[in-house]
Structure formats: C-alpha cells, structure tokens
Amino acid sequence: MADVGRPPGGIAKGITVRFGRRWLGAFVAGLFLASGVVVATTGAAQAVVPPFDPSGNGATKGTIAFYDASGSQITSGTLATAPAWVMASTWTGRTVTGVKTTKGTLFAATPLKGADPYNWTNTAVSVAQTFPTASAPGALKNNPNVLAGTVVSWFDSSGVPASGANTNTDPLWKDLYQFRLLDSGPGIVQDPQTYASATVQVDTAAGTWTQVYPDAASSPPVVATPAKIAGKAKVGSTLTCSATFTGADSVAYRWQRDKKNIGGATKAKYPLTGSDYQHNVRCVATGTNVNGSTPSNSAAVAVARGPALTATKAPTISGKAKVGATLTCKAGAWSPAATAYAYQWNRSGAKIAKATKAKHTVSAKDKAKKLTCTVTAKKTGYANGVKTSKAVTPR
C-alpha cells in the first residue's frame, strides 16, 4: 500500500494532538494476554511508555484496543500476524447534523520527535468497517464503539510498518508506533482531529509487537477518599467539593440539586443561590483515566436560608415635609441586592395604619410629629433586611 502521508478520504491538513500528561522514563514490566498469562519483556522488548500523550486528552477522543479473529482482546503478537479487529475502548464516534457515524478505519502513524503529530507519516491499514455490526465475533458483536476490521497491512518481517520506519534515536521514542481509529459515515468525512488511539512498541529482534499505551492491564481510577462537601449549607455561602482517586488522570465535578444536575455547576466550588433554598445539594466527583471513569457521590446537604440582607445605604425620605404634600420613601441599597421591598410609614415611632406604600401624603395628624419610613428588603432564600430612615417633621 502506498504511503500517502495523511489519512485519505478528504482529510485536510490540520491534525493536532495536545501534549498533556508526560510519561517520561516509565517502563512496563509485563502485559496480560487474553489468556491471562503474564508475559515478561526484557532487553529490546521491554516496553517504554510513550513520552507523547495518546490518552484521549486534547484533540483525541478516546483509546483503542486490539482483538484477535475470535474477538478476544490481545496486547501483543508477532509482526507477521496483525490483529483482526480494532475497537475504540472509550469513544463511540460522532454525530454530525443529526447523523451518526457508521464506519471506522485504522491508520498507522510513525511518531517523529519534535514534529507536529499531523506531520507524522501515516497510512490506512484497514478497510472501512461498519459499526455496530452483527458480523464481528465474540465480545465485539454489535458493540456501539467505533470498530475497524480486516487489517490489510501492519508490519513487515523487519518491523517496518506500512507507514514507514521509526527513525528516532531517543530511546523513549524508538520503535514506537501510534494507531488511530477514525470514523466516517453517510455524508460525514473523517475528521483528522477526532480519533481514538493506542501506541505499540516493536521488537525487531524478536519479531513481536506489544501494546504499551493504554496499558491493557490497568483499570479505571479507584476512589481513595470519597467525595465530601465543605462549607456552610446556606444560601449565599460557597460549598467546596473534594475527592481523591488512585490512578486518575483528571477529576471532574458536577453539582446536583435533588439529584438533578445544576446547569453550569461543574467546578469544585459552588456558590449557593436562592434556588437551592430548602433543597438537597450534593456533588459528584469523577476520576478519569484512559481505562474509564469512576464517580463518587457526596452526602447531600439541606440548604438553609441565608443571612438577612444588609443596608449599605439607609432608606431616605424625599419631598416637602408639610401638610398636604407627598413624601417618597427611597429604599436605599442592600447587600445582596434585594429583589422586592415593603414599606411602613411611622408617626412618632408608631405605625401609621394603611401607610404601606413608598409614597405618603402628609395629613394634619402628622404635623409637628416625627415621620419615618421603615423598609423591608426581600430576596429569595435570604432572611429579610429591615432598616428605618431618618425622621422628618412636617410643619
């Protein structure tokens, strides 16, 4: 098969992979085969975890796993015998304008240290395979993940893949090859920035290949410290969610109200609002690595009313203080900002019956008496704030 330098099918220049977690200097002592036997690798065959990040972070969308003709997962084999099937382990493809992708194609890419991943030489090594499919064997049958089958080109007997030899001299890059599983469908071309990937290392002396990333013997993250909430559970306060995981590449957060997701609440900290008052709030922390995700739910907390609103500027009375004139009570300023106000006019400290609006017409009874206005500031989820203006004396 000719080396085309990029995936075919209308894919244009622009593939990028963001470099995230670094795995420098790490070594894998052995990998589990489908039979459960541990294979120890030594010398040139000792697997080096790649220094680039093919984990599904950044531009890539997932990882892939290799399978033999019976549908059993394999993590190593001979260069002369390619896997019969390749499947995305953590990605199910795309939906474009309402249409779901239905085909997957496998590409082999040769890592080149210091070069943009788009410029890594790569070539298709499978025909397009429809997914889900009833024709796949074993555990692959009707799996919704992107699938490629009938691998037509892999490595030749000298360890050179269809896409070109790895010429890196750095031991961390030497003999590594990245495989990319791209999807397509009716009217949907392959997107070079959307694919699942995995990395293998070849041993030309032994004539074998070994999957080194993701490590098939690994598992999803394990909860080390369950999710918990810190902070006062009352409106106006901020809660903080914390959790720890063993083996997580990242930890994501989601806040829920009565077990339903709160829109936009996806950070470790969450400021309680009036909408949370008298509801139960909890956080869900999720640890993720290339092998999957593990959630941890915190205990729910009942959200209490927040503190009383505070007047940052006292209410005032405006207008001419004389019999027959109309006075206006201005509500002042409040923290947090009030959403509604109630008014009460007072004569010499006693409430004036039915004088409960912002405006008050001065009567003969008010003459020479001290008039004040009491404002009650309101906001959902907070206790009411109350403040009285300075007095005016009508003449």
LOKE-958733 format. One line per 8 residues: number of its first residue (from 1); their letters; for each residue x, y, z of C-alpha. Coordinates in Angstrom, 3 decimals, m for minus. Example, Ala and Ser with C-alpha at 12.3 -4.5 7.8 and 13.67 -1.06 7.14 Angstrom:
! LOKE-958733
1) AS) 12.300/m4.500/7.800  13.670/m1.060/7.140
END
This chain:
! LOKE-958733
1) MADVGRPP) 0.000/0.000/0.000  1.376/3.386/m0.937  2.409/5.754/1.812  0.170/8.811/1.434  1.448/10.800/4.412  m2.047/11.509/5.766  m5.392/9.745/6.112  m7.323/9.558/2.838
9) GGIAKGIT) m10.996/10.320/2.385  m10.936/14.101/2.053  m8.944/14.766/5.247  m7.116/18.079/5.080  m4.028/19.303/6.869  m4.528/20.350/10.439  m4.344/17.327/12.720  m3.160/18.291/16.186
17) VRFGRRWL) m2.654/16.427/19.435  m2.234/18.467/22.596  0.624/17.314/24.745  m0.713/16.642/28.216  0.488/14.191/30.870  4.124/13.210/30.436  5.129/9.594/30.929  8.907/10.051/30.657
25) GAFVAGLF) 11.152/7.252/31.747  8.391/4.852/32.790  8.690/1.172/31.958  6.129/m1.589/31.704  7.469/m4.874/33.059  4.789/m7.069/31.539  1.385/m7.151/29.903  m1.543/m9.556/30.256
33) LASGVVVA) m2.511/m11.568/27.217  m6.100/m12.573/26.614  m5.292/m15.980/28.094  m4.355/m14.372/31.402  m0.645/m15.290/31.158  1.790/m12.567/32.168  4.484/m12.043/29.579  7.686/m10.521/30.953
41) TTGAAQAV) 9.578/m8.408/28.456  13.326/m7.968/28.570  16.039/m6.237/26.595  14.826/m4.597/23.407  11.330/m5.910/24.031  10.899/m4.026/27.315  8.010/m1.658/26.699  8.599/2.069/27.058
49) VPPFDPSG) 5.523/4.141/27.789  5.434/6.881/25.116  6.525/10.417/26.036  3.708/11.896/23.937  0.128/11.781/25.180  m2.202/9.467/23.234  m4.605/9.102/26.156  m7.697/10.712/24.668
57) NGATKGTI) m7.000/14.145/26.132  m6.812/17.222/23.931  m7.699/16.635/20.293  m8.056/12.871/20.530  m11.341/11.420/21.792  m10.513/8.014/23.175  m8.313/4.952/23.134  m8.376/1.711/21.171
65) AFYDASGS) m7.838/m1.971/21.917  m6.733/m4.840/19.661  m8.546/m8.166/19.174  m7.793/m11.480/17.515  m10.036/m13.231/14.990  m12.114/m14.830/17.766  m12.910/m11.472/19.339  m10.595/m11.898/22.345
73) QITSGTLA) m8.577/m8.832/23.346  m4.821/m9.101/22.766  m1.981/m6.847/23.831  0.919/m8.358/21.907  1.687/m10.622/18.984  4.009/m11.324/16.086  4.779/m8.770/13.404  3.690/m11.243/10.754
81) TAPAWVMA) 0.163/m11.551/12.154  m1.861/m8.395/12.532  m4.887/m8.174/14.866  m8.106/m8.990/13.073  m10.118/m6.257/14.792  m9.522/m2.879/16.380  m12.155/m1.130/18.513  m12.374/2.202/20.326
89) STWTGRTV) m12.370/1.476/24.050  m13.657/4.859/25.248  m15.326/6.536/22.260  m18.469/5.800/20.235  m17.971/8.151/17.296  m19.561/11.429/16.259  m22.987/12.790/15.417  m22.910/15.442/12.682
97) TGVKTTKG) m26.092/17.419/11.944  m28.111/14.637/13.485  m26.389/11.821/11.556  m24.320/9.234/13.455  m21.078/7.917/12.027  m21.194/4.282/10.963  m17.714/3.314/9.716  m14.243/3.113/11.230
105) TLFAATPL) m10.838/2.965/9.537  m7.493/2.226/11.189  m4.344/4.244/10.397  m0.740/3.607/11.428  1.295/6.711/12.324  5.048/6.879/12.892  5.936/9.240/15.778  8.603/11.795/14.934
113) KGADPYNW) 10.150/13.600/17.874  9.870/17.370/17.587  7.299/17.259/14.775  3.622/18.146/14.887  1.611/14.887/15.021  m0.054/15.861/11.733  3.317/15.564/10.065  3.846/12.039/11.342
121) TNTAVSVA) 3.741/9.739/8.337  0.537/7.714/8.418  m1.298/5.274/6.203  m4.588/3.387/6.324  m4.033/m0.237/7.382  m7.646/m1.442/7.314  m10.681/m1.240/5.118  m13.647/0.744/6.421
129) QTFPTASA) m15.695/m1.373/8.834  m19.365/m0.741/9.635  m20.336/m0.458/13.302  m22.304/m1.672/15.171  m22.000/m4.932/13.292  m23.521/m8.361/13.651  m20.627/m9.963/11.770  m17.951/m9.270/14.391
137) PGALKNNP) m17.032/m12.222/16.593  m17.319/m12.661/20.335  m17.443/m9.600/22.556  m17.190/m7.243/19.560  m20.587/m8.202/18.185  m22.917/m5.188/17.960  m20.642/m3.104/20.183  m21.554/0.583/19.671
145) NVLAGTVV) m17.934/1.792/19.737  m16.045/2.682/16.560  m14.767/m0.531/15.029  m12.255/m1.435/12.306  m11.737/m4.913/10.945  m9.826/m6.800/8.258  m6.424/m5.215/8.863  m4.739/m5.440/5.455
153) SWFDSSGV) m1.335/m4.043/6.347  0.661/m3.938/9.567  4.443/m4.520/9.902  6.682/m6.376/7.523  9.076/m9.049/8.783  11.769/m6.454/9.527  9.450/m4.431/11.755  8.736/m1.618/9.310
161) PASGANTN) 5.048/m0.655/9.315  3.026/0.249/6.272  3.516/3.923/7.105  7.319/3.992/7.393  10.070/3.087/9.839  10.635/4.820/13.177  14.000/6.553/12.820  14.103/8.247/16.233
169) TDPLWKDL) 17.311/7.720/18.188  15.894/8.806/21.560  15.184/5.563/23.486  11.877/6.985/24.686  10.687/7.394/21.081  12.412/4.466/19.426  10.340/1.607/17.949  7.011/3.228/18.913
177) YQFRLLDS) 4.023/3.465/16.549  0.667/5.116/17.103  m2.537/3.681/15.671  m5.511/5.946/15.041  m9.107/4.853/14.584  m11.051/7.441/12.557  m14.793/7.425/11.965  m16.950/8.386/8.983
185) GPGIVQDP) m20.489/7.885/7.760  m23.173/8.913/5.280  m22.054/12.357/4.166  m19.540/12.550/7.050  m15.845/12.639/6.138  m13.103/11.578/8.500  m12.034/14.341/10.891  m8.242/14.202/11.457
193) QTYASATV) m8.645/15.823/14.872  m11.188/13.285/16.110  m9.971/9.760/16.650  m9.195/7.088/19.214  m5.577/5.989/19.507  m3.195/3.457/21.033  0.566/3.011/20.933  2.621/m0.136/20.353
201) QVDTAAGT) 6.325/m0.879/20.511  8.014/m3.354/18.201  10.917/m5.677/18.945  12.567/m6.309/15.589  14.895/m8.925/17.030  12.042/m10.996/18.425  9.643/m10.080/15.612  6.921/m9.013/18.042
209) WTQVYPDA) 4.752/m6.017/18.902  3.476/m5.022/22.346  0.746/m2.552/23.259  2.259/m0.014/25.670  m0.438/2.655/25.910  m3.056/2.410/27.166  m1.791/m0.365/29.408  m4.425/m3.062/28.931
217) ASSPPVVA) m3.645/m4.491/32.360  m4.689/m1.224/34.021  m8.123/m0.340/35.341  m10.272/2.756/35.799  m9.453/5.030/38.779  m10.225/3.797/42.280  m11.833/6.074/44.884  m9.252/6.786/47.591
225) TPAKIAGK) m11.181/9.455/49.503  m14.934/9.651/48.801  m16.412/12.950/47.690  m17.352/15.278/50.534  m18.653/18.821/50.876  m17.090/21.551/52.998  m18.711/24.883/53.827  m21.916/26.207/55.368
233) AKVGSTLT) m25.010/24.876/53.641  m26.937/28.116/53.491  m27.822/30.492/50.698  m25.038/32.942/49.988  m22.267/30.613/51.128  m19.880/28.697/48.867  m19.502/24.941/49.112  m16.339/23.076/48.128
241) CSATFTGA) m16.245/19.503/46.842  m13.173/17.334/47.328  m12.310/13.738/46.470  m9.180/11.777/45.686  m8.663/8.885/43.280  m5.893/6.398/42.730  m4.845/6.233/39.074  m6.837/9.244/37.817
249) DSVAYRWQ) m5.515/11.480/35.033  m8.156/14.102/35.845  m11.013/14.783/38.242  m14.249/16.473/37.136  m17.028/17.873/39.305  m20.785/18.133/38.904  m23.208/19.683/41.413  m26.745/18.381/41.751
257) RDKKNIGG) m29.936/19.716/43.332  m32.267/16.936/44.457  m30.108/14.555/42.359  m30.590/16.596/39.176  m27.664/18.363/37.504  m27.397/22.100/38.114  m26.664/23.905/34.860  m23.102/25.217/34.627
265) ATKAKYPL) m22.127/23.922/38.098  m19.038/21.962/37.029  m16.286/23.331/39.261  m15.019/22.208/42.643  m16.621/25.260/44.272  m20.319/26.097/44.101  m21.965/29.301/45.425  m25.425/28.513/46.821
273) TGSDYQHN) m28.265/30.594/45.402  m31.865/31.222/46.318  m32.846/28.362/44.004  m31.105/25.961/46.381  m33.079/27.063/49.459  m34.908/24.159/51.124  m33.423/21.689/48.606  m30.776/18.985/48.958
281) VRCVATGT) m27.475/19.662/47.222  m24.639/17.220/46.605  m21.536/16.957/44.434  m20.387/14.156/42.153  m16.624/13.880/41.648  m15.478/11.693/38.739  m11.933/10.427/38.292  m10.951/9.517/34.723
289) NVNGSTPS) m8.054/7.792/33.011  m7.659/6.023/29.664  m9.361/2.917/31.012  m12.567/4.580/32.144  m14.219/6.818/34.729  m15.206/6.291/38.345  m17.765/8.561/40.074  m18.047/9.315/43.781
297) NSAAVAVA) m21.179/10.944/45.239  m21.010/13.098/48.339  m23.652/13.056/51.041  m26.419/15.575/50.329  m26.770/18.707/52.460  m30.046/20.549/53.115  m29.684/24.197/52.212  m30.877/26.678/54.843
305) RGPALTAT) m31.949/30.299/54.495  m29.153/32.778/54.041  m28.429/35.739/56.352  m30.567/38.873/56.465  m29.988/41.445/53.764  m27.860/44.361/54.959  m28.482/48.015/54.106  m25.314/49.517/52.633
313) KAPTISGK) m27.188/52.795/52.185  m30.066/53.621/54.537  m33.570/54.484/53.247  m34.283/58.204/52.867  m37.369/60.410/52.646  m37.693/62.989/49.865  m40.294/65.707/49.270  m41.573/68.775/51.169
321) AKVGATLT) m42.483/67.934/54.745  m45.722/69.892/55.062  m49.389/69.046/55.392  m50.919/68.114/52.034  m47.578/67.334/50.379  m46.493/63.852/49.240  m43.355/62.283/50.625  m41.446/59.442/48.923
329) CKAGAWSP) m39.507/56.717/50.693  m36.388/55.646/48.781  m35.367/52.079/49.584  m31.608/52.669/49.770  m29.059/49.995/48.756  m28.786/46.421/50.017  m26.356/43.528/50.021  m27.050/41.115/48.459
337) AATAYAYQ) m29.212/43.173/46.107  m32.868/42.970/47.060  m35.495/41.868/44.553  m38.555/43.299/46.388  m39.363/45.866/49.078  m42.117/46.504/51.602  m42.773/49.912/53.235  m44.199/51.108/56.517
345) WNRSGAKI) m44.642/54.759/57.491  m44.397/55.636/61.177  m45.578/58.629/63.227  m43.544/59.243/66.368  m42.363/55.648/66.250  m45.826/54.092/65.879  m47.052/52.516/62.672  m49.488/54.571/60.608
353) AKATKAKH) m52.424/52.363/59.602  m52.527/51.504/55.884  m49.442/53.645/55.153  m47.603/50.771/53.438  m46.566/52.228/50.093  m43.465/54.081/49.003  m45.415/57.357/48.901  m47.259/59.028/51.816
361) TVSAKDKA) m49.423/62.134/51.811  m48.830/64.225/54.919  m52.024/64.641/56.988  m52.926/67.077/59.755  m52.182/64.302/62.278  m48.584/64.213/61.037  m47.974/67.939/61.664  m45.151/68.534/64.125
369) KKLTCTVT) m44.671/64.780/64.507  m41.568/62.811/63.548  m42.258/60.777/60.389  m40.038/57.850/59.434  m40.156/55.139/56.777  m39.199/51.536/57.510  m38.076/49.451/54.509  m38.100/45.655/54.474
377) AKKTGYAN) m35.778/44.311/51.764  m36.501/40.828/50.370  m34.644/38.239/48.297  m35.493/34.564/47.737  m33.547/32.316/50.083  m32.406/35.135/52.383  m33.801/36.485/55.618  m35.438/39.890/55.238
385) GVKTSKAV) m33.407/43.000/55.918  m35.075/45.869/57.844  m33.916/49.493/58.071  m35.647/52.756/59.107  m34.935/56.169/57.604  m34.069/59.324/59.492  m37.109/61.334/60.628  m38.617/64.427/59.057
393) TPR) m41.018/66.770/60.915  m43.863/68.287/58.826  m44.873/71.850/59.625
END
